[in-house]
Amino acid sequence: MTHPDLINPVQSLTLGLGRDAAATTAKTLVGEVQIGCLLEDVIAKASQTGLIDDILVAGQSVMCSDLSADIKMFDPTAYCEGHRGLGIPFNKTQKVTIKATLDANGTFVAAVNVQNLPAEVRNAGIPDVNSLGPRLHYLFGLGKKVVPAAAPSTAIITATASRDVRLGLLSMSAADATILDLTVQSIKHNNKEFLTGRNDSTIDEVPLATFDFRNTDVDGRILAADVKTNDKLTMTLKNFNVGDLTVWGGIFCMPVDDAPGEAGE
């Protein structure tokens, strides 16, 4: 017998945020729910590479760093099951807004999958979004970084936490044709290293593809580290290609009680 909480009532499948095909790079999509529901996976796709600048739920941002996040984290092909769900109870007529910047003029589409409200939420009443606190800690952006042409050359991503959060699934992307020419030399939280190798030799460098948004080894990409407001996360990238290469990235945050343990110590 199907559990009653899993039976979808009318309008309890997906919230569409629409499509923007205008000849612009700046995109804003908005969707308004018509029934109380639980916001789950954000799905977005663009015809160009680019960044998610902000996600607003009932006017509250769920971004947790000073940088934007890779659009490909939300691609339908991204492997991040169990990590990109918002998990936010939402009331009728409340809105979700996604703001993005593409690297060239193109089309941007987005939606948010939804589920029935859990019985305990229905019985107690949907809480005000402003009272959700850590449940709004969703996305830690790593922005976009151009790594100069090979000498080989390096570049460092530096992201500053805007909230106290626990970092979860790391997701990176680069052009498929050149991703094998990119490695990660270091990932540090306040100068504490995550990577296990010596970090002083090409033998110990980690292929960027290890953290590719389609990598099915989800557990191997979870940082599980607590960061405080204004803490720094840095990632050192190396380019072995004869041309400049661009890298995009971000991290899904995780609830404190879901983390398997500390990292970066």
HULIN-V748971 format. One record per residue. NEAR is the number of other C-alpha atoms within 12 Angstrom. Layout:
BEGIN
near=NEAR
near=NEAR
END
This chain:
BEGIN
near=6
near=7
near=10
near=12
near=19
near=16
near=16
near=19
near=18
near=15
near=21
near=27
near=26
near=29
near=35
near=29
near=29
near=25
near=22
near=28
near=22
near=17
near=16
near=19
near=26
near=27
near=38
near=31
near=32
near=30
near=30
near=29
near=33
near=21
near=28
near=31
near=40
near=37
near=42
near=30
near=33
near=44
near=36
near=40
near=34
near=33
near=25
near=28
near=33
near=39
near=42
near=48
near=35
near=35
near=42
near=34
near=39
near=29
near=20
near=26
near=32
near=43
near=37
near=43
near=38
near=27
near=30
near=37
near=43
near=44
near=49
near=42
near=47
near=43
near=32
near=24
near=18
near=32
near=28
near=36
near=25
near=22
near=33
near=40
near=31
near=37
near=33
near=42
near=39
near=39
near=28
near=23
near=17
near=28
near=32
near=40
near=32
near=43
near=32
near=40
near=32
near=35
near=25
near=21
near=21
near=24
near=29
near=40
near=34
near=36
near=33
near=40
near=31
near=36
near=32
near=32
near=33
near=25
near=18
near=13
near=20
near=19
near=10
near=12
near=16
near=25
near=22
near=22
near=27
near=20
near=14
near=22
near=19
near=26
near=33
near=36
near=38
near=44
near=49
near=48
near=44
near=42
near=41
near=36
near=35
near=26
near=34
near=24
near=22
near=21
near=14
near=21
near=25
near=29
near=28
near=28
near=35
near=32
near=35
near=29
near=33
near=25
near=30
near=29
near=37
near=41
near=43
near=39
near=42
near=47
near=47
near=46
near=43
near=38
near=23
near=18
near=13
near=24
near=30
near=23
near=33
near=43
near=41
near=42
near=33
near=35
near=37
near=30
near=33
near=24
near=18
near=21
near=23
near=31
near=27
near=19
near=17
near=15
near=23
near=15
near=14
near=20
near=13
near=16
near=27
near=31
near=28
near=38
near=31
near=27
near=38
near=39
near=39
near=28
near=25
near=19
near=20
near=25
near=23
near=20
near=33
near=34
near=37
near=31
near=37
near=32
near=35
near=20
near=20
near=19
near=27
near=30
near=41
near=31
near=40
near=36
near=42
near=38
near=36
near=26
near=23
near=16
near=18
near=26
near=33
near=35
near=46
near=40
near=43
near=49
near=47
near=45
near=44
near=37
near=30
near=22
near=16
near=19
near=22
near=19
near=19
near=21
near=24
near=25
near=19
END
